[in-house]
Amino acid sequence: MKNINVLVVDDEEPFAVNLSKLLTRRGYTTATAENGLTALRMIGENPFDVVLLDLKMPGLGGIETLREIKKKRPEIQVIILTGHGTVDSAMDGISLGAFDYAMKPITIRDLQEKIDQAHERKLLEEERMRSFVEGMAEKP
């Protein structure tokens, strides 16, 4: 088992549900959110490792949702997954802390690779932070 908790945030419910099912069959623990506000609420209540985030959503868009995720839970790795991307939106997402940016359609194998890499980064950052805190505690 992978033991990676993934939140799929997309206003196209059939896409989000199908992607969630595909990932679940491959060993991920998944949940879906239909918009940015729901995603933020769920992130506050659940220990997600990786968020797959659409850009174009009604209400709170993907970039705004990314900004809020990084404020509230900077350790969560976000992969922007969109069918409406531009170079500017990719640069905006990466500059705000997105782990990666991918265009739909994407193969499930490529997406799994990105999710696994994002999870590995999260673990490395958590370990780095633990080492830092332990090092600070040891100093007189």
N, CA, C and O atoms as a GROMACS GRO file, in nm:
protein
  560
    1MET      N    1   0.083  -0.119   0.000
    1MET     CA    2   0.000   0.000   0.000
    1MET      C    3   0.087   0.125   0.000
    1MET      O    4   0.190   0.131   0.067
    2LYS      N    5   0.045   0.223  -0.075
    2LYS     CA    6   0.120   0.347  -0.087
    2LYS      C    7   0.105   0.436   0.035
    2LYS      O    8   0.200   0.504   0.074
    3ASN      N    9  -0.014   0.438   0.097
    3ASN     CA   10  -0.041   0.523   0.212
    3ASN      C   11  -0.017   0.671   0.180
    3ASN      O   12   0.040   0.745   0.260
    4ILE      N   13  -0.062   0.713   0.062
    4ILE     CA   14  -0.054   0.853   0.021
    4ILE      C   15  -0.198   0.904   0.010
    4ILE      O   16  -0.279   0.848  -0.064
    5ASN      N   17  -0.229   1.010   0.084
    5ASN     CA   18  -0.363   1.069   0.083
    5ASN      C   19  -0.370   1.180  -0.021
    5ASN      O   20  -0.297   1.279  -0.012
    6VAL      N   21  -0.458   1.162  -0.119
    6VAL     CA   22  -0.469   1.254  -0.232
    6VAL      C   23  -0.608   1.315  -0.235
    6VAL      O   24  -0.709   1.245  -0.223
    7LEU      N   25  -0.613   1.447  -0.251
    7LEU     CA   26  -0.739   1.518  -0.270
    7LEU      C   27  -0.745   1.565  -0.415
    7LEU      O   28  -0.657   1.638  -0.461
    8VAL      N   29  -0.849   1.524  -0.486
    8VAL     CA   30  -0.872   1.566  -0.624
    8VAL      C   31  -0.972   1.680  -0.622
    8VAL      O   32  -1.086   1.662  -0.579
    9VAL      N   33  -0.930   1.799  -0.668
    9VAL     CA   34  -1.016   1.917  -0.666
    9VAL      C   35  -1.045   1.956  -0.810
    9VAL      O   36  -0.958   2.004  -0.882
   10ASP      N   37  -1.170   1.935  -0.851
   10ASP     CA   38  -1.210   1.964  -0.989
   10ASP      C   39  -1.361   1.982  -0.993
   10ASP      O   40  -1.436   1.904  -0.935
   11ASP      N   41  -1.406   2.087  -1.062
   11ASP     CA   42  -1.550   2.113  -1.070
   11ASP      C   43  -1.620   2.021  -1.168
   11ASP      O   44  -1.743   2.019  -1.173
   12GLU      N   45  -1.546   1.945  -1.248
   12GLU     CA   46  -1.606   1.846  -1.338
   12GLU      C   47  -1.617   1.716  -1.260
   12GLU      O   48  -1.523   1.636  -1.256
   13GLU      N   49  -1.733   1.695  -1.198
   13GLU     CA   50  -1.751   1.581  -1.107
   13GLU      C   51  -1.718   1.446  -1.170
   13GLU      O   52  -1.650   1.366  -1.106
   14PRO      N   53  -1.762   1.416  -1.293
   14PRO     CA   54  -1.728   1.285  -1.350
   14PRO      C   55  -1.577   1.264  -1.361
   14PRO      O   56  -1.527   1.154  -1.336
   15PHE      N   57  -1.505   1.369  -1.398
   15PHE     CA   58  -1.359   1.358  -1.408
   15PHE      C   59  -1.299   1.331  -1.270
   15PHE      O   60  -1.217   1.241  -1.255
   16ALA      N   61  -1.340   1.408  -1.169
   16ALA     CA   62  -1.285   1.393  -1.035
   16ALA      C   63  -1.314   1.255  -0.978
   16ALA      O   64  -1.227   1.191  -0.920
   17VAL      N   65  -1.437   1.209  -0.994
   17VAL     CA   66  -1.476   1.078  -0.941
   17VAL      C   67  -1.400   0.966  -1.011
   17VAL      O   68  -1.350   0.874  -0.946
   18ASN      N   69  -1.391   0.972  -1.144
   18ASN     CA   70  -1.319   0.868  -1.218
   18ASN      C   71  -1.170   0.866  -1.184
   18ASN      O   72  -1.112   0.759  -1.166
   19LEU      N   73  -1.110   0.984  -1.174
   19LEU     CA   74  -0.968   0.989  -1.138
   19LEU      C   75  -0.948   0.934  -0.997
   19LEU      O   76  -0.852   0.861  -0.972
   20SER      N   77  -1.035   0.969  -0.907
   20SER     CA   78  -1.027   0.919  -0.770
   20SER      C   79  -1.034   0.766  -0.768
   20SER      O   80  -0.957   0.701  -0.697
   21LYS      N   81  -1.126   0.709  -0.845
   21LYS     CA   82  -1.139   0.564  -0.851
   21LYS      C   83  -1.013   0.499  -0.908
   21LYS      O   84  -0.966   0.397  -0.856
   22LEU      N   85  -0.958   0.557  -1.015
   22LEU     CA   86  -0.835   0.503  -1.075
   22LEU      C   87  -0.720   0.503  -0.974
   22LEU      O   88  -0.646   0.405  -0.962
   23LEU      N   89  -0.707   0.613  -0.901
   23LEU     CA   90  -0.599   0.622  -0.803
   23LEU      C   91  -0.621   0.528  -0.686
   23LEU      O   92  -0.526   0.468  -0.635
   24THR      N   93  -0.745   0.514  -0.642
   24THR     CA   94  -0.776   0.422  -0.532
   24THR      C   95  -0.739   0.280  -0.570
   24THR      O   96  -0.685   0.206  -0.489
   25ARG      N   97  -0.769   0.241  -0.694
   25ARG     CA   98  -0.735   0.106  -0.741
   25ARG      C   99  -0.584   0.083  -0.744
   25ARG      O  100  -0.538  -0.031  -0.742
   26ARG      N  101  -0.509   0.192  -0.750
   26ARG     CA  102  -0.363   0.182  -0.754
   26ARG      C  103  -0.300   0.203  -0.616
   26ARG      O  104  -0.178   0.219  -0.605
   27GLY      N  105  -0.383   0.202  -0.510
   27GLY     CA  106  -0.330   0.202  -0.375
   27GLY      C  107  -0.329   0.334  -0.302
   27GLY      O  108  -0.283   0.341  -0.188
   28TYR      N  109  -0.378   0.440  -0.364
   28TYR     CA  110  -0.383   0.571  -0.298
   28TYR      C  111  -0.514   0.582  -0.219
   28TYR      O  112  -0.613   0.518  -0.253
   29THR      N  113  -0.513   0.662  -0.114
   29THR     CA  114  -0.635   0.698  -0.043
   29THR      C  115  -0.679   0.831  -0.103
   29THR      O  116  -0.601   0.927  -0.105
   30THR      N  117  -0.803   0.839  -0.151
   30THR     CA  118  -0.845   0.959  -0.222
   30THR      C  119  -0.975   1.015  -0.169
   30THR      O  120  -1.055   0.947  -0.105
   31ALA      N  121  -0.993   1.143  -0.199
   31ALA     CA  122  -1.119   1.213  -0.174
   31ALA      C  123  -1.133   1.316  -0.285
   31ALA      O  124  -1.035   1.351  -0.352
   32THR      N  125  -1.255   1.366  -0.304
   32THR     CA  126  -1.277   1.467  -0.406
   32THR      C  127  -1.343   1.590  -0.346
   32THR      O  128  -1.416   1.582  -0.247
   33ALA      N  129  -1.317   1.703  -0.410
   33ALA     CA  130  -1.382   1.830  -0.375
   33ALA      C  131  -1.420   1.897  -0.506
   33ALA      O  132  -1.342   1.898  -0.601
   34GLU      N  133  -1.540   1.955  -0.510
   34GLU     CA  134  -1.590   2.014  -0.634
   34GLU      C  135  -1.550   2.160  -0.653
   34GLU      O  136  -1.576   2.217  -0.758
   35ASN      N  137  -1.488   2.220  -0.551
   35ASN     CA  138  -1.446   2.359  -0.566
   35ASN      C  139  -1.339   2.392  -0.461
   35ASN      O  140  -1.310   2.311  -0.372
   36GLY      N  141  -1.283   2.511  -0.473
   36GLY     CA  142  -1.175   2.552  -0.384
   36GLY      C  143  -1.217   2.565  -0.239
   36GLY      O  144  -1.142   2.526  -0.149
   37LEU      N  145  -1.335   2.620  -0.215
   37LEU     CA  146  -1.379   2.637  -0.076
   37LEU      C  147  -1.398   2.503  -0.006
   37LEU      O  148  -1.359   2.487   0.110
   38THR      N  149  -1.457   2.408  -0.076
   38THR     CA  150  -1.473   2.274  -0.019
   38THR      C  151  -1.337   2.210   0.006
   38THR      O  152  -1.316   2.146   0.109
   39ALA      N  153  -1.245   2.229  -0.087
   39ALA     CA  154  -1.110   2.175  -0.071
   39ALA      C  155  -1.043   2.231   0.054
   39ALA      O  156  -0.982   2.156   0.130
   40LEU      N  157  -1.054   2.361   0.075
   40LEU     CA  158  -0.992   2.423   0.193
   40LEU      C  159  -1.052   2.370   0.323
   40LEU      O  160  -0.980   2.347   0.420
   41ARG      N  161  -1.183   2.351   0.324
   41ARG     CA  162  -1.248   2.294   0.442
   41ARG      C  163  -1.196   2.152   0.467
   41ARG      O  164  -1.164   2.116   0.580
   42MET      N  165  -1.188   2.072   0.360
   42MET     CA  166  -1.143   1.934   0.374
   42MET      C  167  -0.997   1.927   0.419
   42MET      O  168  -0.961   1.840   0.499
   43ILE      N  169  -0.915   2.016   0.369
   43ILE     CA  170  -0.773   2.019   0.407
   43ILE      C  171  -0.759   2.052   0.555
   43ILE      O  172  -0.668   2.002   0.622
   44GLY      N  173  -0.847   2.134   0.607
   44GLY     CA  174  -0.845   2.166   0.749
   44GLY      C  175  -0.884   2.049   0.837
   44GLY      O  176  -0.851   2.047   0.956
   45GLU      N  177  -0.955   1.952   0.780
   45GLU     CA  178  -1.008   1.840   0.858
   45GLU      C  179  -0.937   1.707   0.833
   45GLU      O  180  -0.958   1.612   0.908
   46ASN      N  181  -0.852   1.699   0.729
   46ASN     CA  182  -0.793   1.572   0.689
   46ASN      C  183  -0.644   1.587   0.660
   46ASN      O  184  -0.600   1.693   0.617
   47PRO      N  185  -0.566   1.480   0.682
   47PRO     CA  186  -0.421   1.486   0.660
   47PRO      C  187  -0.382   1.452   0.515
   47PRO      O  188  -0.323   1.346   0.491
   48PHE      N  189  -0.412   1.539   0.421
   48PHE     CA  190  -0.376   1.511   0.282
   48PHE      C  191  -0.227   1.534   0.260
   48PHE      O  192  -0.166   1.624   0.319
   49ASP      N  193  -0.170   1.451   0.173
   49ASP     CA  194  -0.030   1.465   0.135
   49ASP      C  195  -0.016   1.544   0.006
   49ASP      O  196   0.072   1.629  -0.008
   50VAL      N  197  -0.105   1.513  -0.089
   50VAL     CA  198  -0.097   1.571  -0.223
   50VAL      C  199  -0.237   1.616  -0.265
   50VAL      O  200  -0.336   1.548  -0.241
   51VAL      N  201  -0.242   1.733  -0.329
   51VAL     CA  202  -0.366   1.784  -0.387
   51VAL      C  203  -0.348   1.795  -0.537
   51VAL      O  204  -0.251   1.855  -0.585
   52LEU      N  205  -0.442   1.737  -0.612
   52LEU     CA  206  -0.449   1.755  -0.757
   52LEU      C  207  -0.551   1.865  -0.780
   52LEU      O  208  -0.669   1.847  -0.749
   53LEU      N  209  -0.508   1.978  -0.834
   53LEU     CA  210  -0.589   2.098  -0.834
   53LEU      C  211  -0.614   2.151  -0.974
   53LEU      O  212  -0.521   2.180  -1.049
   54ASP      N  213  -0.742   2.162  -1.010
   54ASP     CA  214  -0.781   2.224  -1.136
   54ASP      C  215  -0.768   2.375  -1.123
   54ASP      O  216  -0.779   2.429  -1.013
   55LEU      N  217  -0.743   2.444  -1.234
   55LEU     CA  218  -0.732   2.590  -1.230
   55LEU      C  219  -0.865   2.660  -1.248
   55LEU      O  220  -0.899   2.751  -1.172
   56LYS      N  221  -0.941   2.617  -1.347
   56LYS     CA  222  -1.067   2.684  -1.381
   56LYS      C  223  -1.182   2.623  -1.304
   56LYS      O  224  -1.232   2.516  -1.338
   57MET      N  225  -1.224   2.694  -1.199
   57MET     CA  226  -1.337   2.649  -1.119
   57MET      C  227  -1.420   2.772  -1.084
   57MET      O  228  -1.366   2.881  -1.068
   58PRO      N  229  -1.551   2.754  -1.072
   58PRO     CA  230  -1.633   2.868  -1.028
   58PRO      C  231  -1.601   2.905  -0.884
   58PRO      O  232  -1.560   2.821  -0.804
   59GLY      N  233  -1.621   3.032  -0.852
   59GLY     CA  234  -1.592   3.077  -0.716
   59GLY      C  235  -1.442   3.094  -0.699
   59GLY      O  236  -1.378   3.167  -0.774
   60LEU      N  237  -1.387   3.026  -0.600
   60LEU     CA  238  -1.245   3.033  -0.572
   60LEU      C  239  -1.168   2.951  -0.675
   60LEU      O  240  -1.178   2.828  -0.676
   61GLY      N  241  -1.094   3.017  -0.761
   61GLY     CA  242  -1.019   2.949  -0.867
   61GLY      C  243  -0.898   2.874  -0.814
   61GLY      O  244  -0.867   2.880  -0.695
   62GLY      N  245  -0.832   2.804  -0.903
   62GLY     CA  246  -0.719   2.720  -0.864
   62GLY      C  247  -0.601   2.795  -0.805
   62GLY      O  248  -0.544   2.752  -0.706
   63ILE      N  249  -0.565   2.908  -0.865
   63ILE     CA  250  -0.452   2.985  -0.815
   63ILE      C  251  -0.482   3.039  -0.674
   63ILE      O  252  -0.396   3.034  -0.586
   64GLU      N  253  -0.603   3.088  -0.654
   64GLU     CA  254  -0.641   3.138  -0.522
   64GLU      C  255  -0.645   3.024  -0.419
   64GLU      O  256  -0.605   3.041  -0.304
   65THR      N  257  -0.695   2.910  -0.462
   65THR     CA  258  -0.699   2.793  -0.374
   65THR      C  259  -0.558   2.749  -0.337
   65THR      O  260  -0.531   2.718  -0.221
   66LEU      N  261  -0.469   2.746  -0.434
   66LEU     CA  262  -0.328   2.712  -0.409
   66LEU      C  263  -0.269   2.807  -0.306
   66LEU      O  264  -0.202   2.764  -0.211
   67ARG      N  265  -0.292   2.935  -0.324
   67ARG     CA  266  -0.238   3.036  -0.231
   67ARG      C  267  -0.285   3.007  -0.088
   67ARG      O  268  -0.206   3.014   0.007
   68GLU      N  269  -0.414   2.976  -0.072
   68GLU     CA  270  -0.469   2.948   0.061
   68GLU      C  271  -0.417   2.817   0.119
   68GLU      O  272  -0.391   2.808   0.239
   69ILE      N  273  -0.402   2.716   0.035
   69ILE     CA  274  -0.347   2.587   0.082
   69ILE      C  275  -0.208   2.611   0.139
   69ILE      O  276  -0.176   2.562   0.248
   70LYS      N  277  -0.126   2.684   0.067
   70LYS     CA  278   0.012   2.706   0.109
   70LYS      C  279   0.020   2.792   0.235
   70LYS      O  280   0.115   2.780   0.313
   71LYS      N  281  -0.079   2.880   0.256
   71LYS     CA  282  -0.083   2.958   0.380
   71LYS      C  283  -0.118   2.869   0.499
   71LYS      O  284  -0.056   2.877   0.604
   72LYS      N  285  -0.220   2.785   0.480
   72LYS     CA  286  -0.272   2.704   0.589
   72LYS      C  287  -0.192   2.577   0.614
   72LYS      O  288  -0.171   2.539   0.730
   73ARG      N  289  -0.149   2.511   0.508
   73ARG     CA  290  -0.082   2.381   0.520
   73ARG      C  291   0.032   2.374   0.418
   73ARG      O  292   0.022   2.302   0.319
   74PRO      N  293   0.142   2.447   0.442
   74PRO     CA  294   0.250   2.455   0.344
   74PRO      C  295   0.315   2.321   0.312
   74PRO      O  296   0.380   2.306   0.208
   75GLU      N  297   0.299   2.223   0.400
   75GLU     CA  298   0.361   2.092   0.376
   75GLU      C  299   0.289   2.012   0.268
   75GLU      O  300   0.347   1.920   0.210
   76ILE      N  301   0.163   2.045   0.241
   76ILE     CA  302   0.089   1.972   0.137
   76ILE      C  303   0.146   2.007   0.001
   76ILE      O  304   0.167   2.124  -0.031
   77GLN      N  305   0.171   1.905  -0.078
   77GLN     CA  306   0.222   1.924  -0.213
   77GLN      C  307   0.106   1.934  -0.310
   77GLN      O  308   0.014   1.851  -0.308
   78VAL      N  309   0.110   2.035  -0.396
   78VAL     CA  310   0.000   2.059  -0.489
   78VAL      C  311   0.050   2.039  -0.632
   78VAL      O  312   0.153   2.093  -0.672
   79ILE      N  313  -0.025   1.960  -0.706
   79ILE     CA  314   0.000   1.942  -0.848
   79ILE      C  315  -0.117   2.005  -0.921
   79ILE      O  316  -0.231   1.963  -0.905
   80ILE      N  317  -0.088   2.106  -1.002
   80ILE     CA  318  -0.193   2.168  -1.081
   80ILE      C  319  -0.218   2.076  -1.200
   80ILE      O  320  -0.126   2.041  -1.273
   81LEU      N  321  -0.343   2.039  -1.218
   81LEU     CA  322  -0.384   1.948  -1.325
   81LEU      C  323  -0.499   2.014  -1.398
   81LEU      O  324  -0.612   2.017  -1.348
   82THR      N  325  -0.472   2.068  -1.517
   82THR     CA  326  -0.573   2.149  -1.584
   82THR      C  327  -0.578   2.123  -1.734
   82THR      O  328  -0.481   2.078  -1.794
   83GLY      N  329  -0.691   2.153  -1.790
   83GLY     CA  330  -0.709   2.147  -1.934
   83GLY      C  331  -0.704   2.285  -1.996
   83GLY      O  332  -0.715   2.298  -2.118
   84HIS      N  333  -0.688   2.388  -1.915
   84HIS     CA  334  -0.693   2.527  -1.962
   84HIS      C  335  -0.568   2.603  -1.924
   84HIS      O  336  -0.575   2.720  -1.887
   85GLY      N  337  -0.454   2.539  -1.932
   85GLY     CA  338  -0.332   2.602  -1.883
   85GLY      C  339  -0.265   2.692  -1.984
   85GLY      O  340  -0.284   2.680  -2.106
   86THR      N  341  -0.187   2.782  -1.931
   86THR     CA  342  -0.102   2.870  -2.011
   86THR      C  343   0.035   2.874  -1.945
   86THR      O  344   0.051   2.828  -1.832
   87VAL      N  345   0.132   2.927  -2.015
   87VAL     CA  346   0.265   2.942  -1.956
   87VAL      C  347   0.256   3.032  -1.834
   87VAL      O  348   0.321   3.006  -1.732
   88ASP      N  349   0.176   3.140  -1.843
   88ASP     CA  350   0.162   3.231  -1.729
   88ASP      C  351   0.101   3.161  -1.608
   88ASP      O  352   0.147   3.180  -1.496
   89SER      N  353  -0.004   3.080  -1.630
   89SER     CA  354  -0.066   3.012  -1.516
   89SER      C  355   0.030   2.909  -1.456
   89SER      O  356   0.030   2.888  -1.335
   90ALA      N  357   0.110   2.845  -1.540
   90ALA     CA  358   0.209   2.750  -1.488
   90ALA      C  359   0.312   2.822  -1.403
   90ALA      O  360   0.347   2.776  -1.294
   91MET      N  361   0.360   2.936  -1.452
   91MET     CA  362   0.460   3.013  -1.377
   91MET      C  363   0.400   3.065  -1.247
   91MET      O  364   0.467   3.064  -1.143
   92ASP      N  365   0.274   3.112  -1.251
   92ASP     CA  366   0.208   3.159  -1.130
   92ASP      C  367   0.198   3.046  -1.028
   92ASP      O  368   0.230   3.066  -0.910
   93GLY      N  369   0.156   2.929  -1.072
   93GLY     CA  370   0.140   2.816  -0.982
   93GLY      C  371   0.271   2.773  -0.918
   93GLY      O  372   0.278   2.750  -0.798
   94ILE      N  373   0.374   2.762  -0.998
   94ILE     CA  374   0.504   2.720  -0.946
   94ILE      C  375   0.559   2.826  -0.849
   94ILE      O  376   0.615   2.792  -0.745
   95SER      N  377   0.542   2.954  -0.884
   95SER     CA  378   0.593   3.060  -0.796
   95SER      C  379   0.519   3.063  -0.662
   95SER      O  380   0.574   3.109  -0.562
   96LEU      N  381   0.395   3.016  -0.659
   96LEU     CA  382   0.318   3.010  -0.534
   96LEU      C  383   0.341   2.882  -0.455
   96LEU      O  384   0.282   2.862  -0.349
   97GLY      N  385   0.426   2.794  -0.508
   97GLY     CA  386   0.461   2.675  -0.432
   97GLY      C  387   0.405   2.544  -0.484
   97GLY      O  388   0.418   2.442  -0.417
   98ALA      N  389   0.343   2.545  -0.602
   98ALA     CA  390   0.296   2.418  -0.658
   98ALA      C  391   0.416   2.327  -0.685
   98ALA      O  392   0.521   2.374  -0.730
   99PHE      N  393   0.400   2.201  -0.659
   99PHE     CA  394   0.507   2.104  -0.685
   99PHE      C  395   0.528   2.086  -0.835
   99PHE      O  396   0.642   2.080  -0.882
  100ASP      N  397   0.418   2.077  -0.909
  100ASP     CA  398   0.427   2.051  -1.053
  100ASP      C  399   0.300   2.100  -1.121
  100ASP      O  400   0.204   2.140  -1.055
  101TYR      N  401   0.303   2.096  -1.252
  101TYR     CA  402   0.196   2.147  -1.335
  101TYR      C  403   0.180   2.049  -1.450
  101TYR      O  404   0.278   2.017  -1.518
  102ALA      N  405   0.059   2.000  -1.474
  102ALA     CA  406   0.037   1.904  -1.582
  102ALA      C  407  -0.091   1.939  -1.656
  102ALA      O  408  -0.187   1.990  -1.598
  103MET      N  409  -0.091   1.911  -1.784
  103MET     CA  410  -0.207   1.936  -1.869
  103MET      C  411  -0.289   1.809  -1.883
  103MET      O  412  -0.234   1.699  -1.895
  104LYS      N  413  -0.422   1.825  -1.882
  104LYS     CA  414  -0.513   1.715  -1.915
  104LYS      C  415  -0.516   1.706  -2.067
  104LYS      O  416  -0.510   1.809  -2.134
  105PRO      N  417  -0.527   1.589  -2.123
  105PRO     CA  418  -0.524   1.459  -2.054
  105PRO      C  419  -0.380   1.420  -2.019
  105PRO      O  420  -0.285   1.461  -2.084
  106ILE      N  421  -0.368   1.340  -1.915
  106ILE     CA  422  -0.239   1.287  -1.870
  106ILE      C  423  -0.259   1.138  -1.846
  106ILE      O  424  -0.366   1.096  -1.801
  107THR      N  425  -0.158   1.060  -1.874
  107THR     CA  426  -0.172   0.917  -1.848
  107THR      C  427  -0.169   0.893  -1.698
  107THR      O  428  -0.106   0.968  -1.623
  108ILE      N  429  -0.236   0.790  -1.655
  108ILE     CA  430  -0.240   0.758  -1.514
  108ILE      C  431  -0.100   0.726  -1.463
  108ILE      O  432  -0.066   0.757  -1.349
  109ARG      N  433  -0.019   0.664  -1.546
  109ARG     CA  434   0.119   0.631  -1.508
  109ARG      C  435   0.200   0.758  -1.482
  109ARG      O  436   0.273   0.767  -1.384
  110ASP      N  437   0.188   0.857  -1.572
  110ASP     CA  438   0.260   0.984  -1.553
  110ASP      C  439   0.210   1.057  -1.429
  110ASP      O  440   0.289   1.116  -1.355
  111LEU      N  441   0.079   1.052  -1.406
  111LEU     CA  442   0.024   1.118  -1.289
  111LEU      C  443   0.070   1.049  -1.161
  111LEU      O  444   0.104   1.116  -1.063
  112GLN      N  445   0.072   0.917  -1.160
  112GLN     CA  446   0.121   0.843  -1.043
  112GLN      C  447   0.265   0.882  -1.013
  112GLN      O  448   0.302   0.900  -0.896
  113GLU      N  449   0.346   0.895  -1.116
  113GLU     CA  450   0.486   0.933  -1.097
  113GLU      C  451   0.496   1.070  -1.031
  113GLU      O  452   0.576   1.090  -0.939
  114LYS      N  453   0.415   1.165  -1.077
  114LYS     CA  454   0.415   1.299  -1.018
  114LYS      C  455   0.368   1.295  -0.872
  114LYS      O  456   0.426   1.362  -0.786
  115ILE      N  457   0.263   1.218  -0.845
  115ILE     CA  458   0.212   1.208  -0.708
  115ILE      C  459   0.318   1.147  -0.617
  115ILE      O  460   0.342   1.197  -0.507
  116ASP      N  461   0.382   1.040  -0.662
  116ASP     CA  462   0.484   0.975  -0.581
  116ASP      C  463   0.602   1.069  -0.555
  116ASP      O  464   0.656   1.072  -0.444
  117GLN      N  465   0.642   1.146  -0.657
  117GLN     CA  466   0.752   1.242  -0.640
  117GLN      C  467   0.712   1.353  -0.542
  117GLN      O  468   0.792   1.394  -0.458
  118ALA      N  469   0.589   1.399  -0.553
  118ALA     CA  470   0.540   1.504  -0.463
  118ALA      C  471   0.539   1.453  -0.319
  118ALA      O  472   0.577   1.524  -0.226
  119HIS      N  473   0.495   1.330  -0.301
  119HIS     CA  474   0.491   1.270  -0.167
  119HIS      C  475   0.633   1.257  -0.112
  119HIS      O  476   0.657   1.284   0.006
  120GLU      N  477   0.725   1.216  -0.195
  120GLU     CA  478   0.865   1.203  -0.152
  120GLU      C  479   0.919   1.340  -0.108
  120GLU      O  480   0.990   1.349  -0.007
  121ARG      N  481   0.887   1.445  -0.181
  121ARG     CA  482   0.930   1.579  -0.142
  121ARG      C  483   0.870   1.616  -0.005
  121ARG      O  484   0.939   1.673   0.080
  122LYS      N  485   0.744   1.585   0.014
  122LYS     CA  486   0.679   1.616   0.143
  122LYS      C  487   0.752   1.546   0.257
  122LYS      O  488   0.778   1.607   0.360
  123LEU      N  489   0.785   1.419   0.238
  123LEU     CA  490   0.856   1.344   0.342
  123LEU      C  491   0.994   1.403   0.369
  123LEU      O  492   1.036   1.413   0.484
  124LEU      N  493   1.065   1.441   0.263
  124LEU     CA  494   1.198   1.501   0.279
  124LEU      C  495   1.190   1.634   0.352
  124LEU      O  496   1.272   1.662   0.439
  125GLU      N  497   1.091   1.716   0.319
  125GLU     CA  498   1.075   1.845   0.386
  125GLU      C  499   1.038   1.826   0.533
  125GLU      O  500   1.085   1.900   0.619
  126GLU      N  501   0.954   1.728   0.562
  126GLU     CA  502   0.920   1.700   0.702
  126GLU      C  503   1.042   1.654   0.780
  126GLU      O  504   1.062   1.695   0.894
  127GLU      N  505   1.124   1.569   0.720
  127GLU     CA  506   1.246   1.522   0.785
  127GLU      C  507   1.344   1.637   0.807
  127GLU      O  508   1.406   1.646   0.913
  128ARG      N  509   1.358   1.722   0.708
  128ARG     CA  510   1.445   1.838   0.720
  128ARG      C  511   1.399   1.928   0.836
  128ARG      O  512   1.481   1.976   0.914
  129MET      N  513   1.269   1.949   0.846
  129MET     CA  514   1.215   2.032   0.953
  129MET      C  515   1.237   1.968   1.090
  129MET      O  516   1.273   2.036   1.185
  130ARG      N  517   1.216   1.836   1.099
  130ARG     CA  518   1.241   1.765   1.225
  130ARG      C  519   1.387   1.779   1.268
  130ARG      O  520   1.416   1.805   1.385
  131SER      N  521   1.478   1.762   1.172
  131SER     CA  522   1.621   1.774   1.202
  131SER      C  523   1.656   1.914   1.249
  131SER      O  524   1.734   1.932   1.342
  132PHE      N  525   1.597   2.013   1.185
  132PHE     CA  526   1.620   2.152   1.223
  132PHE      C  527   1.572   2.178   1.366
  132PHE      O  528   1.644   2.236   1.446
  133VAL      N  529   1.449   2.134   1.396
  133VAL     CA  530   1.393   2.155   1.529
  133VAL      C  531   1.476   2.081   1.634
  133VAL      O  532   1.504   2.137   1.741
  134GLU      N  533   1.515   1.957   1.606
  134GLU     CA  534   1.597   1.882   1.700
  134GLU      C  535   1.732   1.949   1.720
  134GLU      O  536   1.784   1.953   1.832
  135GLY      N  537   1.789   2.002   1.614
  135GLY     CA  538   1.917   2.072   1.623
  135GLY      C  539   1.905   2.198   1.707
  135GLY      O  540   1.996   2.229   1.784
  136MET      N  541   1.797   2.269   1.693
  136MET     CA  542   1.775   2.391   1.772
  136MET      C  543   1.755   2.355   1.920
  136MET      O  544   1.801   2.428   2.008
  137ALA      N  545   1.688   2.244   1.946
  137ALA     CA  546   1.663   2.202   2.084
  137ALA      C  547   1.793   2.162   2.155
  137ALA      O  548   1.804   2.175   2.277
  138GLU      N  549   1.890   2.113   2.080
  138GLU     CA  550   2.015   2.068   2.138
  138GLU      C  551   2.109   2.182   2.171
  138GLU      O  552   2.199   2.166   2.253
  139LYS      N  553   2.090   2.298   2.109
  139LYS     CA  554   2.178   2.412   2.134
  139LYS      C  555   2.148   2.473   2.271
  139LYS      O  556   2.032   2.485   2.311
  140PRO      N  557   2.256   2.511   2.344
  140PRO     CA  558   2.236   2.568   2.477
  140PRO      C  559   2.175   2.707   2.473
  140PRO      O  560   2.152   2.768   2.577
   0.00000   0.00000   0.00000
